Amino acid sequence: MNAMRWSTVLCLVSIGLLPAGVAQARKAALLEVSKGQLPNDTASDGLTKLSIEERPELGGKAMKVVYHAGDSFGDRQARVANFKEFVTLEFAAFNPADEDVRVTLTLKHARTTGYQTRVDVPIVLKPGKSAIRIGVDEMLNVNGSTPDLTQVGRWYIACDPDKTPTLYFGDIYLVGDDARPDPAAGGTAVAPGQAAAYRITGKIGDMPVDLTATPSGGVLVPGAAAPQVGSGPAKPRATPLLHVSRGQLPNDTGGEKTRFAADEKAELGGKCLRVEFVDGDSCGGNPPAVKDWRGYLTLEFEVLNPGRQNVSMVLTIKHKRTTSFQTRADVPFLVKPGKNAIKIGLDEVTNVNGSAPDFSSVNHWYVNPESGATVTLFFGDFWLLDAGATKPAPGEPVATSPAGGAPAGSIKTDPARLARIRAAKMPEITEPVMFNTPQADAICSALEVFPPDNPWNQVVEDWPLHPNSDAIIASIGKDKPFRYNPDMGFILVPPDQKRVEVKLVGYPAESDPGPYPVPDNLPIEGWPGYYGQFAEKTPTLDEVQRSTAPGDRHGIVIDPVGRMLYEFFVMRKTDQGWEAAQASIFDLKTNELRPLGWTSADAAGLPIFPAVVRYDELKRGMVEHALRVTIRNTRREFVAPATHYASRHENPEYPRMGERLRLKADFDVSGFSPEVQAILKGLKKYGMFVADNGIEWAISVAPDPRIPNLHAELRRIRGAAFEVVVPPQ
């Protein structure tokens, strides 16, 4: 059958597309309500009431759950631990109310160490009966990482914090197939790495079709590296996977006991990483600094063993096709007493089951002691190397961009901008200064925000287009209007500002520790300009600080003399003091990023203050830095300078966190007011970073009453006026 004919069959046949000889679906009960089984756990110790009742809508016996506000039911030890053997989790529920009820299924597994590394699946139960079916392979941790569903410990279903619904549940089952051939069907086992056969049955017109097809090789995988065309051979690559000598630390440990920190060891050339492995725990990158390992020949690093005994270690690599222990790569290596040079040939690495790994997208890597021992080791830089490449000396600069912009040697900045800032005299700061004042204008005009070559300050007007620019812009919305939020206020504090504790209640593990120089009059997101535009009455600052209304409630503090930035997410003043969900500190004198995989007060792990449109900039005639923009649908990926993603989507047409967008050079700005022209000129020259999930095409402008209402003008601009750009190579 020729290729065109084959395509027609695939498109037109009404098919049951299953591997030939696959076994029938099987089920395992997570909770067997029909047999009188009740869960063994509620979070409130009995305030939520559970009972068995007859419910004809659910076919007989059902579990009645009268929820206490924000409470849950479930099992502290799941009756089925290995969810990966199944395809879906399924149950039926009955909602007797007249409105939707939102609940969340939570799974805690072997690699759960906190909120970020547990699975939360939101569920909407409409009035009447609902049939819920959740794909096991689609489950992700809150931070977007892959859960270890081979070892599920606790599960529960919780209602919203302010709701007290009554719901009925039927049996909760894990449903799937063995993914093994059914002997009765005459199937044969598929060897690791071998293509499976598929049976396709149906009709084309009156012609019956019954085919068994085996996919063939030779297909160019989307995203695979294409042959390079150039005037000469490319220079062998030496890419840091973990640049310890430049201060980079791992972003992942398997548990909470293992500790790591920067250290100094002459044997490793100076700066190194000290890791105190506890009970066989691990440390590594999740996600890694480099995702695509194709083309690299070796992974190399040095490790110092201060003990007298050999230590057996394992490097684990989880990649695009890793679904379980069997399909991950485990590479043992021995660390002898003293200094060791470890060199791992990547072409020789196989999965545990002997199949070939897919290093086009490495999701997680880590090292750990093989025996479960407690040991302390010291590591140097981890390098991915091409054939012929050599490792740079510890601390030696690498030809990459500062904090992830254009490669070294191709960075373009504006010397006139820098000269203007350095020529300005910063006023003396003796007390906190609110952003919407002439004194704040003078301070900000003299403030250097990050080094000149930082991505926020790089000129991108000549950068090439992303190869998928048109599709990404279309996914955001070519016809949707450009807009802004008058949201991000800030306060400038003197260098001796009193430091206070802030209670961290949401993401303490991904926060920078305090105390912090937070003044009593810290403005909360939106105050006062947002209320002046959209509310009948502007509340007092104290009312906004203490409000319990939901929202991002960002708080931003800048020490201009020390050039330090402090940003908070969901910041609130209470009778006991300040509390926030997250706290991030940025040194404006450096190009340092957040640890890879960490969030910040912004979803992408980026700072907010450098992206805000300020009054002093609008009066000067150009915003001279990149902006931040929110997009509703982003990808489960980030690109530097972002360090974090906040999505479950893997659609390549969605933008990544940190994606750089630019206003097209030929867009005519002449018909706009001077204030809007200042923004548009900046977007042509510096662009904007995708920084958070939210309404499409919305940038952040300080909520300064001195800034005129820009909504009508900006909405004249449509998404089609923008393009996606990438750093020059």
C-alpha positions as CSV (number, residue, x, y, z in Angstrom):
1,M,0.0,0.0,0.0
2,N,1.5,3.3,-1.0
3,A,2.0,6.2,1.4
4,M,-1.0,8.2,0.1
5,R,-3.3,5.2,0.3
6,W,-2.0,4.5,3.9
7,S,-2.8,8.1,4.9
8,T,-6.3,7.7,3.6
9,V,-6.8,4.5,5.6
10,L,-5.7,6.2,8.8
11,C,-8.0,9.2,8.2
12,L,-11.1,7.5,7.1
13,V,-11.3,4.1,8.8
14,S,-13.5,4.0,11.9
15,I,-10.9,2.1,14.0
16,G,-10.2,0.4,17.2
17,L,-6.4,1.2,17.4
18,L,-4.8,-1.1,19.9
19,P,-1.6,-3.0,20.0
20,A,-2.3,-6.4,18.5
21,G,-3.1,-8.9,21.3
22,V,-3.4,-6.5,24.1
23,A,-5.2,-7.8,27.2
24,Q,-8.6,-6.6,28.3
25,A,-8.9,-3.8,30.8
26,R,-8.6,-4.7,34.4
27,K,-9.6,-2.8,37.6
28,A,-8.3,-2.4,41.1
29,A,-10.4,-0.8,43.9
30,L,-9.0,2.2,45.5
31,L,-12.2,2.5,47.5
32,E,-15.0,-0.1,47.2
33,V,-18.0,1.8,48.5
34,S,-20.4,-0.8,47.0
35,K,-19.1,-3.3,49.5
36,G,-19.5,-0.9,52.4
37,Q,-15.9,0.3,52.4
38,L,-15.2,3.8,53.8
39,P,-12.0,5.8,53.7
40,N,-9.8,5.8,56.8
41,D,-8.9,9.5,56.9
42,T,-10.4,13.0,57.1
43,A,-8.2,16.0,57.7
44,S,-10.4,17.4,60.4
45,D,-10.5,14.4,62.6
46,G,-14.2,13.6,62.2
47,L,-15.8,17.0,61.4
48,T,-16.5,15.7,57.9
49,K,-19.2,13.0,58.2
50,L,-19.1,9.8,56.1
51,S,-21.8,7.2,55.8
52,I,-23.1,4.6,53.4
53,E,-26.5,5.2,51.9
54,E,-28.6,3.9,48.9
55,R,-28.4,6.2,45.9
56,P,-30.2,4.9,42.8
57,E,-28.3,7.5,40.6
58,L,-25.1,5.6,41.5
59,G,-26.6,2.1,41.2
60,G,-27.1,1.3,44.8
61,K,-24.8,1.8,47.7
62,A,-23.0,5.1,47.8
63,M,-20.8,7.1,50.2
64,K,-22.4,10.2,51.5
65,V,-19.9,12.9,52.4
66,V,-21.0,16.0,54.4
67,Y,-17.9,18.1,54.1
68,H,-16.6,20.4,56.8
69,A,-15.2,23.6,55.2
70,G,-12.0,22.9,53.2
71,D,-11.9,19.3,54.6
72,S,-11.1,16.1,52.8
73,F,-11.6,12.3,52.8
74,G,-9.2,9.6,51.6
75,D,-6.7,7.0,52.7
76,R,-3.5,7.7,54.5
77,Q,-2.1,4.5,53.0
78,A,-3.5,3.9,49.6
79,R,-4.9,0.4,49.1
80,V,-3.2,0.4,45.7
81,A,0.3,1.9,45.7
82,N,1.4,1.5,42.1
83,F,-0.8,3.7,40.0
84,K,1.5,3.4,36.9
85,E,0.2,-0.1,36.2
86,F,-3.1,1.6,35.2
87,V,-4.4,4.0,32.6
88,T,-7.1,5.9,34.4
89,L,-8.6,6.7,37.8
90,E,-12.4,6.6,37.6
91,F,-15.4,7.1,39.8
92,A,-19.0,8.3,39.7
93,A,-20.3,11.1,41.9
94,F,-23.7,12.7,42.5
95,N,-24.1,16.3,43.4
96,P,-27.6,17.0,44.8
97,A,-27.1,20.8,44.7
98,D,-28.2,23.2,42.0
99,E,-24.7,24.6,41.3
100,D,-21.3,23.2,40.4
101,V,-19.1,22.0,43.3
102,R,-15.3,22.1,42.9
103,V,-13.1,19.5,44.6
104,T,-9.5,18.5,44.3
105,L,-7.9,15.1,44.1
106,T,-4.5,15.1,45.8
107,L,-1.9,12.3,45.6
108,K,1.2,12.2,47.8
109,H,3.9,9.8,46.5
110,A,7.4,8.6,47.1
111,R,9.0,11.9,45.8
112,T,6.5,14.2,47.6
113,T,8.4,16.6,49.9
114,G,6.0,19.5,50.0
115,Y,3.1,21.2,48.3
116,Q,5.0,21.7,45.0
117,T,5.8,18.0,44.6
118,R,2.4,16.5,45.2
119,V,-0.3,15.9,42.5
120,D,-3.4,18.2,42.6
121,V,-6.1,17.4,40.1
122,P,-9.1,19.9,40.1
123,I,-12.5,18.4,39.5
124,V,-15.8,20.1,38.8
125,L,-18.9,18.1,39.8
126,K,-21.9,19.5,38.0
127,P,-25.5,19.1,39.5
128,G,-26.6,15.5,39.1
129,K,-24.4,12.6,38.3
130,S,-20.9,13.0,37.0
131,A,-18.6,10.3,35.6
132,I,-15.0,11.2,36.4
133,R,-12.1,9.8,34.4
134,I,-8.5,11.0,35.1
135,G,-5.6,9.8,33.0
136,V,-2.8,8.5,35.2
137,D,-0.1,9.5,32.7
138,E,-1.5,13.0,32.5
139,M,-1.0,13.6,36.2
140,L,1.8,16.1,37.2
141,N,3.0,17.6,40.4
142,V,1.9,21.2,41.3
143,N,5.3,22.5,40.0
144,G,4.9,20.7,36.7
145,S,7.4,17.9,37.5
146,T,6.7,14.2,37.0
147,P,5.4,12.4,40.0
148,D,6.5,8.9,41.1
149,L,3.2,7.2,40.9
150,T,4.8,3.7,41.4
151,Q,4.6,4.5,45.1
152,V,1.5,6.4,46.0
153,G,1.1,6.8,49.8
154,R,-1.8,9.1,50.6
155,W,-4.7,10.2,48.5
156,Y,-7.7,12.4,49.3
157,I,-10.5,14.5,47.8
158,A,-10.9,18.0,49.3
159,C,-13.6,20.6,48.9
160,D,-12.9,24.4,48.6
161,P,-11.8,26.1,51.8
162,D,-15.0,28.2,52.1
163,K,-17.5,25.5,51.0
164,T,-19.4,22.8,52.9
165,P,-21.0,20.7,50.2
166,T,-22.8,17.4,50.5
167,L,-21.8,14.9,47.8
168,Y,-22.2,11.2,47.1
169,F,-19.5,8.9,45.7
170,G,-19.5,5.5,44.1
171,D,-16.6,3.1,43.9
172,I,-13.2,4.6,43.1
173,Y,-11.2,2.4,40.8
174,L,-7.9,2.3,38.9
175,V,-8.6,1.1,35.4
176,G,-6.1,-0.1,32.8
177,D,-4.7,-3.0,30.9
178,D,-1.6,-5.0,31.5
179,A,0.0,-3.7,28.3
180,R,1.0,-7.4,27.9
181,P,0.0,-9.6,25.0
182,D,-3.1,-11.7,25.5
183,P,-2.0,-15.3,24.8
184,A,-5.5,-16.1,23.6
185,A,-5.1,-13.5,20.9
186,G,-1.8,-15.0,19.7
187,G,0.2,-11.9,20.4
188,T,3.9,-11.9,21.1
189,A,6.0,-9.9,23.5
190,V,7.5,-6.7,22.2
191,A,11.2,-6.3,23.1
192,P,12.4,-3.1,24.6
193,G,12.9,-0.6,21.8
194,Q,11.1,-2.7,19.2
195,A,8.1,-1.1,17.4
196,A,4.7,-2.5,18.5
197,A,2.3,-3.9,15.9
198,Y,-1.2,-2.2,15.7
199,R,-4.4,-3.8,14.4
200,I,-6.7,-1.4,12.4
201,T,-10.2,-2.6,11.6
202,G,-13.1,-0.9,9.9
203,K,-14.4,0.0,6.4
204,I,-13.6,2.4,3.6
205,G,-16.9,2.7,1.8
206,D,-17.9,-1.0,1.4
207,M,-14.4,-2.3,1.6
208,P,-13.6,-4.1,4.9
209,V,-10.2,-3.3,6.3
210,D,-8.3,-5.6,8.8
211,L,-4.6,-4.6,8.9
212,T,-1.7,-5.2,11.2
213,A,0.7,-2.3,10.9
214,T,4.2,-1.9,12.4
215,P,5.6,1.6,12.4
216,S,8.9,1.8,10.5
217,G,12.0,3.8,11.3
218,G,13.6,6.7,9.6
219,V,11.1,9.3,10.7
220,L,12.5,12.7,11.6
221,V,11.2,13.3,15.1
222,P,9.7,16.8,15.6
223,G,12.3,18.9,17.4
224,A,15.2,16.7,16.5
225,A,18.4,18.4,15.6
226,A,18.7,19.1,11.9
227,P,22.0,18.9,10.0
228,Q,23.9,22.2,10.4
229,V,24.8,24.1,7.3
230,G,27.7,26.6,7.6
231,S,31.0,27.8,6.3
232,G,33.0,25.5,8.5
233,P,33.0,23.0,11.3
234,A,31.2,24.0,14.5
235,K,33.3,24.5,17.6
236,P,32.8,21.5,20.0
237,R,30.4,22.4,22.7
238,A,31.1,22.4,26.5
239,T,27.8,23.1,28.2
240,P,27.5,23.3,32.0
241,L,24.8,21.1,33.4
242,L,25.5,22.3,37.0
243,H,28.0,25.2,37.2
244,V,29.0,24.8,40.8
245,S,32.1,27.0,40.4
246,R,29.9,29.9,39.3
247,G,27.7,29.5,42.4
248,Q,25.0,27.3,40.9
249,L,23.4,24.7,43.2
250,P,21.1,21.7,42.5
251,N,17.4,22.5,42.6
252,D,16.2,19.1,43.7
253,T,16.6,16.5,46.4
254,G,14.6,13.3,46.8
255,G,13.8,14.0,50.4
256,E,14.1,16.6,53.1
257,K,17.1,15.2,55.0
258,T,19.8,15.6,52.4
259,R,21.6,18.9,52.7
260,F,23.9,20.6,50.2
261,A,25.8,23.9,50.2
262,A,28.6,25.7,48.4
263,D,32.1,25.0,49.8
264,E,35.8,25.4,49.0
265,K,38.1,22.5,48.1
266,A,41.6,23.1,46.6
267,E,41.5,19.6,45.1
268,L,38.5,20.6,43.0
269,G,40.0,24.0,42.0
270,G,38.2,26.2,44.5
271,K,34.4,26.5,44.7
272,C,32.6,23.1,45.0
273,L,29.3,21.5,46.1
274,R,29.2,19.7,49.4
275,V,26.4,17.2,49.6
276,E,25.5,15.3,52.8
277,F,23.5,12.4,51.4
278,V,21.2,10.8,54.0
279,D,19.8,7.3,53.7
280,G,20.6,7.0,50.1
281,D,18.8,10.3,49.2
282,S,19.7,12.1,46.0
283,C,20.4,15.6,44.6
284,G,20.3,16.9,41.0
285,G,18.3,18.9,38.5
286,N,14.5,18.9,38.2
287,P,14.1,20.3,35.6
288,P,17.7,20.3,34.4
289,A,19.6,23.3,33.1
290,V,20.0,21.5,29.8
291,K,17.1,19.5,28.5
292,D,18.3,18.3,25.1
293,W,21.3,16.1,25.5
294,R,21.5,14.9,21.9
295,G,24.8,15.3,20.2
296,Y,26.8,15.4,23.4
297,L,29.3,12.6,23.7
298,T,30.0,12.6,27.5
299,L,28.9,13.8,30.9
300,E,31.9,14.6,33.0
301,F,32.5,15.8,36.5
302,E,34.9,15.6,39.4
303,V,34.0,14.3,42.9
304,L,36.0,14.2,46.1
305,N,35.5,11.5,48.6
306,P,36.9,12.5,52.0
307,G,36.3,9.1,53.5
308,R,38.4,5.9,53.6
309,Q,35.9,3.6,51.9
310,N,34.7,3.4,48.3
311,V,31.2,4.8,47.7
312,S,29.0,3.2,45.1
313,M,26.9,5.9,43.4
314,V,24.2,5.9,40.7
315,L,23.4,8.6,38.1
316,T,19.7,8.5,37.2
317,I,18.4,10.2,34.1
318,K,14.6,10.5,33.5
319,H,13.8,11.5,29.9
320,K,11.0,11.9,27.4
321,R,10.0,8.3,27.3
322,T,10.5,7.5,31.0
323,T,7.2,6.2,32.5
324,S,8.6,4.0,35.3
325,F,11.7,2.5,36.8
326,Q,12.2,0.3,33.8
327,T,12.4,3.1,31.3
328,R,14.8,5.4,33.1
329,A,18.5,5.3,32.8
330,D,20.6,4.2,35.8
331,V,24.4,4.5,35.5
332,P,26.5,3.2,38.4
333,F,29.8,4.7,39.1
334,L,32.4,4.2,41.9
335,V,33.8,7.1,44.0
336,K,37.1,6.0,45.6
337,P,38.8,7.8,48.5
338,G,40.3,11.1,47.3
339,K,39.6,12.9,44.0
340,N,37.8,11.1,41.2
341,A,37.3,12.2,37.5
342,I,34.0,10.7,36.3
343,K,33.4,10.4,32.6
344,I,30.1,8.8,31.3
345,G,29.7,8.0,27.6
346,L,26.1,9.0,26.8
347,D,26.0,6.8,23.7
348,E,26.6,3.8,25.9
349,V,23.7,4.6,28.3
350,T,20.6,2.4,28.2
351,N,17.4,2.3,30.2
352,V,17.1,-0.2,33.1
353,N,15.2,-2.6,30.8
354,G,17.9,-2.3,28.1
355,S,15.9,-0.1,25.7
356,A,17.4,3.2,24.3
357,P,16.7,6.4,26.2
358,D,15.3,9.5,24.4
359,F,17.7,12.3,25.4
360,S,15.9,14.9,23.3
361,S,14.1,15.9,26.4
362,V,15.7,15.1,29.7
363,N,13.3,15.9,32.6
364,H,15.2,15.0,35.7
365,W,18.7,13.9,36.7
366,Y,20.2,13.1,40.0
367,V,23.0,11.2,41.8
368,N,22.6,9.1,45.0
369,P,24.5,6.5,47.0
370,E,23.6,3.0,45.7
371,S,23.6,1.3,49.1
372,G,21.3,3.7,50.9
373,A,24.2,4.9,52.9
374,T,24.7,8.2,54.6
375,V,27.9,9.9,53.1
376,T,29.3,13.3,52.4
377,L,30.9,14.0,49.0
378,F,32.2,17.1,47.3
379,F,31.4,17.8,43.6
380,G,32.9,20.1,41.0
381,D,31.1,21.3,37.8
382,F,29.0,18.9,35.8
383,W,29.7,19.3,32.0
384,L,28.0,18.0,28.8
385,L,30.8,17.7,26.2
386,D,30.9,17.2,22.4
387,A,33.6,15.1,20.8
388,G,36.8,17.1,21.0
389,A,35.5,19.5,23.6
390,T,37.4,20.0,26.9
391,K,36.1,21.1,30.2
392,P,36.8,24.7,31.1
393,A,38.7,25.3,34.3
394,P,36.6,25.8,37.4
395,G,35.1,29.3,37.4
396,E,36.2,30.0,33.9
397,P,33.5,32.0,32.0
398,V,31.5,30.1,29.4
399,A,30.4,31.6,26.1
400,T,26.7,31.8,27.1
401,S,24.5,34.8,27.8
402,P,24.4,36.5,31.2
403,A,21.4,35.0,32.9
404,G,20.2,33.6,29.6
405,G,20.0,36.2,26.8
406,A,22.1,36.5,23.7
407,P,25.4,34.5,23.5
408,A,28.5,36.2,24.6
409,G,29.9,38.3,21.8
410,S,26.5,39.0,20.3
411,I,25.0,41.1,23.1
412,K,23.8,44.5,22.1
413,T,23.0,47.2,24.6
414,D,22.4,50.9,24.6
415,P,25.5,52.9,25.8
416,A,23.5,56.1,25.9
417,R,21.0,54.6,28.3
418,L,23.7,53.5,30.7
419,A,25.5,56.9,30.4
420,R,22.2,58.7,31.3
421,I,21.6,56.5,34.4
422,R,25.2,56.9,35.7
423,A,25.2,60.6,35.1
424,A,22.1,61.1,37.2
425,K,22.6,61.9,40.9
426,M,20.5,59.7,43.3
427,P,18.9,61.7,46.0
428,E,19.6,60.8,49.6
429,I,17.1,58.4,51.0
430,T,16.3,58.7,54.7
431,E,12.8,57.2,54.8
432,P,10.6,55.0,52.7
433,V,9.6,56.7,49.4
434,M,6.3,55.8,47.6
435,F,6.6,55.0,43.9
436,N,4.1,57.7,42.8
437,T,6.2,60.7,43.9
438,P,8.7,63.1,42.2
439,Q,11.3,61.8,44.7
440,A,10.7,58.3,43.5
441,D,11.1,59.5,39.9
442,A,14.5,61.0,40.7
443,I,15.7,57.8,42.5
444,C,14.6,55.4,39.7
445,S,16.1,57.6,37.1
446,A,19.5,57.1,38.8
447,L,19.0,53.4,39.6
448,E,20.9,50.8,37.6
449,V,18.6,47.8,37.5
450,F,20.9,44.8,36.8
451,P,24.2,45.0,34.9
452,P,24.1,46.5,31.3
453,D,24.3,43.1,29.6
454,N,21.4,41.5,31.6
455,P,18.6,40.2,29.5
456,W,16.2,42.9,30.8
457,N,18.6,45.5,29.3
458,Q,19.6,43.8,26.0
459,V,18.5,45.4,22.8
460,V,16.6,42.8,20.7
461,E,15.5,44.8,17.7
462,D,17.8,42.8,15.4
463,W,17.1,39.3,16.9
464,P,15.9,36.6,14.5
465,L,12.4,35.3,14.6
466,H,11.5,32.1,16.4
467,P,10.9,29.4,13.7
468,N,7.4,28.9,15.2
469,S,6.6,32.5,15.7
470,D,3.4,32.7,13.7
471,A,1.9,29.6,15.4
472,I,2.8,30.9,18.9
473,I,1.3,34.3,18.2
474,A,-1.8,32.6,16.8
475,S,-2.2,30.5,19.9
476,I,-2.1,33.6,22.1
477,G,-4.6,35.4,19.8
478,K,-3.7,37.4,16.7
479,D,-7.0,39.3,17.0
480,K,-7.0,39.8,20.7
481,P,-6.3,43.4,22.0
482,F,-3.1,44.5,23.7
483,R,-3.8,45.8,27.2
484,Y,-2.3,46.7,30.5
485,N,-2.9,46.2,34.2
486,P,-2.3,49.2,36.6
487,D,-1.0,46.8,39.1
488,M,2.7,46.8,40.3
489,G,3.4,49.5,42.8
490,F,6.6,49.6,44.8
491,I,8.4,51.4,47.6
492,L,12.0,52.6,47.9
493,V,13.7,52.2,51.3
494,P,16.9,53.5,52.8
495,P,19.8,51.1,53.4
496,D,19.2,51.1,57.1
497,Q,15.5,50.3,56.9
498,K,14.4,48.1,59.8
499,R,14.2,44.4,58.9
500,V,11.1,42.5,59.9
501,E,10.0,38.9,59.8
502,V,7.5,37.8,57.2
503,K,5.7,34.5,57.8
504,L,5.9,32.4,54.7
505,V,2.7,30.3,54.3
506,G,2.7,29.1,50.7
507,Y,6.1,28.3,49.1
508,P,8.7,28.5,51.9
509,A,10.9,25.9,50.3
510,E,11.2,28.2,47.2
511,S,11.6,31.4,49.1
512,D,14.7,33.4,50.1
513,P,15.0,33.7,53.9
514,G,14.4,36.9,55.8
515,P,14.2,39.2,57.7
516,Y,13.3,41.7,55.1
517,P,13.3,45.6,54.9
518,V,9.5,45.9,54.7
519,P,8.1,49.3,55.8
520,D,4.7,49.7,57.4
521,N,3.4,51.6,54.3
522,L,4.3,48.9,51.7
523,P,1.8,49.3,48.8
524,I,0.0,46.2,47.8
525,E,-0.7,45.4,44.1
526,G,-3.1,47.7,42.5
527,W,-3.1,50.5,45.1
528,P,-4.0,53.2,44.5
529,G,-4.3,53.6,40.7
530,Y,-6.3,50.4,40.0
531,Y,-9.0,51.4,42.4
532,G,-9.1,54.9,41.0
533,Q,-9.9,53.5,37.6
534,F,-12.1,50.5,38.4
535,A,-13.7,51.1,41.9
536,E,-16.2,53.6,43.1
537,K,-14.1,54.4,46.1
538,T,-10.3,54.0,46.7
539,P,-9.8,52.2,50.0
540,T,-7.1,53.2,52.4
541,L,-3.7,51.6,52.2
542,D,-4.3,49.9,55.5
543,E,-7.6,48.4,54.3
544,V,-5.8,47.0,51.2
545,Q,-2.9,45.6,53.2
546,R,-5.3,43.8,55.6
547,S,-7.8,42.7,53.0
548,T,-8.6,39.0,52.8
549,A,-9.9,39.2,49.2
550,P,-8.3,36.7,46.9
551,G,-5.6,37.8,44.4
552,D,-1.9,37.9,43.7
553,R,-1.3,40.8,46.1
554,H,2.3,41.4,45.1
555,G,4.4,43.6,47.3
556,I,7.7,45.1,46.0
557,V,10.5,46.7,48.0
558,I,13.7,48.2,46.6
559,D,16.9,49.3,48.4
560,P,18.4,51.6,45.7
561,V,21.6,52.2,47.6
562,G,22.4,48.5,48.1
563,R,20.7,47.7,44.8
564,M,18.7,44.9,46.3
565,L,15.1,43.9,45.3
566,Y,12.6,42.2,47.6
567,E,9.4,40.8,46.1
568,F,6.4,39.1,47.8
569,F,3.5,37.0,46.5
570,V,0.1,37.2,48.4
571,M,1.5,39.8,50.9
572,R,-0.8,40.6,53.8
573,K,-0.6,42.5,57.0
574,T,-2.1,40.8,60.1
575,D,-2.3,41.6,63.8
576,Q,0.7,39.3,64.3
577,G,2.7,41.0,61.5
578,W,3.3,40.4,57.8
579,E,2.7,37.1,56.0
580,A,3.2,36.1,52.4
581,A,3.0,33.0,50.2
582,Q,6.4,33.5,48.7
583,A,9.5,35.8,49.1
584,S,12.2,36.4,46.5
585,I,15.4,38.5,46.8
586,F,17.3,39.7,43.7
587,D,20.7,41.3,43.7
588,L,20.4,44.1,41.1
589,K,24.2,44.2,40.9
590,T,24.5,40.7,39.4
591,N,23.1,38.5,36.6
592,E,22.2,35.7,39.0
593,L,19.0,33.7,38.3
594,R,16.7,32.0,40.7
595,P,17.6,28.3,41.2
596,L,16.4,26.3,38.2
597,G,12.9,25.0,38.9
598,W,12.1,27.6,41.5
599,T,9.3,30.1,41.2
600,S,9.4,33.7,42.4
601,A,6.7,36.2,43.2
602,D,6.1,35.8,39.4
603,A,5.2,32.4,38.0
604,A,8.2,32.3,35.6
605,G,10.7,32.8,38.4
606,L,11.5,36.3,37.1
607,P,11.7,39.6,39.0
608,I,8.7,42.0,38.6
609,F,10.1,45.4,39.3
610,P,12.5,45.5,36.3
611,A,9.5,45.0,34.0
612,V,7.1,47.6,35.3
613,V,6.3,50.7,33.2
614,R,7.0,53.8,35.5
615,Y,5.9,57.4,35.3
616,D,9.5,58.8,35.0
617,E,10.0,56.5,31.9
618,L,6.9,57.7,30.2
619,K,7.9,61.3,30.7
620,R,11.4,60.6,29.2
621,G,9.8,59.2,26.0
622,M,10.9,55.6,26.0
623,V,10.7,52.6,28.3
624,E,14.3,51.4,28.3
625,H,13.9,47.8,29.4
626,A,12.0,44.6,28.6
627,L,8.4,44.4,29.9
628,R,6.4,41.5,31.4
629,V,3.3,40.1,29.8
630,T,0.7,37.6,30.9
631,I,-0.7,34.8,28.6
632,R,-3.6,32.5,29.4
633,N,-2.1,29.3,27.9
634,T,1.6,28.7,28.4
635,R,3.7,25.6,27.8
636,R,5.2,23.2,30.4
637,E,8.6,24.6,29.7
638,F,10.7,27.6,30.5
639,V,13.6,29.4,28.8
640,A,16.2,31.6,30.4
641,P,16.0,34.0,32.1
642,A,12.9,32.2,33.4
643,T,13.5,29.4,35.9
644,H,10.0,28.0,36.4
645,Y,6.9,26.9,34.4
646,A,3.3,26.9,35.6
647,S,1.4,24.7,33.1
648,R,0.5,21.2,32.3
649,H,0.3,21.9,28.5
650,E,3.0,20.5,26.2
651,N,1.6,22.1,23.0
652,P,4.7,23.4,21.1
653,E,2.5,26.3,19.8
654,Y,2.1,27.7,23.3
655,P,4.8,30.1,24.5
656,R,7.2,29.0,27.2
657,M,7.7,31.0,30.4
658,G,10.5,33.5,29.6
659,E,9.6,33.6,25.8
660,R,10.6,37.0,24.4
661,L,8.0,38.8,22.2
662,R,8.7,42.0,20.3
663,L,6.6,44.6,18.6
664,K,7.1,44.5,14.8
665,A,9.5,47.1,13.5
666,D,7.1,48.3,10.8
667,F,4.3,49.0,13.3
668,D,3.3,52.7,13.0
669,V,3.4,54.4,16.4
670,S,2.8,57.9,15.1
671,G,-0.9,58.0,15.9
672,F,-0.5,57.4,19.6
673,S,-0.1,59.6,22.6
674,P,3.5,60.3,23.9
675,E,2.9,58.0,26.8
676,V,1.8,55.0,24.6
677,Q,4.6,55.8,22.1
678,A,7.1,55.5,25.0
679,I,5.8,51.9,25.7
680,L,5.7,50.9,22.0
681,K,9.2,52.2,21.2
682,G,10.4,50.1,24.2
683,L,8.6,47.0,22.9
684,K,10.4,47.3,19.6
685,K,13.8,47.8,21.1
686,Y,13.6,45.5,24.2
687,G,10.5,43.3,23.8
688,M,8.7,41.6,26.7
689,F,9.0,38.3,28.6
690,V,6.1,35.9,29.1
691,A,6.0,36.0,32.9
692,D,2.7,34.7,34.2
693,N,-0.5,33.0,33.3
694,G,-3.4,35.5,32.9
695,I,-5.4,37.5,30.5
696,E,-3.7,37.6,27.1
697,W,-1.4,40.5,26.0
698,A,-1.5,42.3,29.4
699,I,1.6,44.2,30.5
700,S,2.2,45.8,33.9
701,V,2.1,49.5,34.5
702,A,2.6,51.2,37.9
703,P,-0.8,52.1,39.5
704,D,0.4,55.7,39.6
705,P,-2.5,58.3,39.4
706,R,-0.2,60.6,37.4
707,I,-0.3,58.1,34.5
708,P,-3.3,58.8,32.2
709,N,-5.7,56.0,31.4
710,L,-4.1,54.1,28.5
711,H,-6.7,51.4,28.0
712,A,-8.5,52.7,24.9
713,E,-5.2,53.4,23.0
714,L,-3.5,50.1,23.8
715,R,-6.6,48.1,22.8
716,R,-6.2,49.5,19.3
717,I,-3.2,47.2,19.0
718,R,-3.8,43.5,18.2
719,G,-1.8,40.4,18.8
720,A,-0.8,40.2,15.2
721,A,1.5,43.2,15.7
722,F,3.9,41.1,17.7
723,E,6.4,38.4,16.9
724,V,8.5,35.8,18.9
725,V,12.2,36.2,18.8
726,V,15.2,34.1,19.9
727,P,18.8,35.1,20.7
728,P,21.2,35.2,17.7
729,Q,23.5,32.2,17.5
